[in-house]
Amino acid sequence: MKTLLQIRSSIFSAGGQSSQLAERFIAGWRESNPGGRVILRDLAADPVPHLDAARFGAFLAKPEERTAAQKEVVAYSDGLIAELGGAEVVVIGLPLYNFGLPSTLKAYFDHIGRAEVTFRYTEKGPVGLLTGKKVYVFAARGGLYAGTPNETQTPFIRTFLSFIGMDDIEFVYAEGLAISEASKEQGISRARARIDALVQRREPALAGA
């Protein structure tokens, strides 16, 4: 049974434009994978705690020296990583807030980016350990940012996910959503057309291979 992990990061949960685009894609994935499983991690409904010194200290502590509280912190992080590790396809709904990621998504990344767990430092450089996954990112923006100096999300997402071994990433953008109603309709229409093309293409990752 193939598994798709949906990471929803809009503060509006299912009501966000990025969430709705992701749902459109997932509907097509379900048709191609009738026996597949979709796991939803909604970071608005169930936010991941932001990283602080105590949590980071728990990650760094030797397993045999961790306190009960530290073990609980690590177990929570391990659960997120196991959930991600068990998915062949990862779908991220990504709104743009003040030129960056939603802070809840950054907190999620901070909990899954762990040395010797999801990546390893070597003499030849870091090696990601979460390999063999296809990632789809559905990005919704009020303005027009793709291909401009103000585009901060795409390089960050590519860098971070590649660092932990997930380098097969495809972006779908819906931009200009706050410029005017016509611009919004055009941006969403283009994104939907792109999604439909991905679904119809039935590429291996979409088919769960």
Secondary structure, 3 states (H helix, E strand, C coil): CCEEEEEECCCCHHHCHHHHHHHHHHHHHHHHCCCCEEEEEECCCCCCCCCCHHHHHHHHCCHHHCCHHHHHHHHHHHHHHHHHHCCCEEEEEEECECCECCHHHHHHHHHHCCECCCEECCCCCCEECCCCCEEEEEEECCCCCCCCCCCCHHHHHHHHHHHCCCCEEEEEEECCCCCCHHHHHHHHHHHHHHHHHHHHHCCCCCCCC
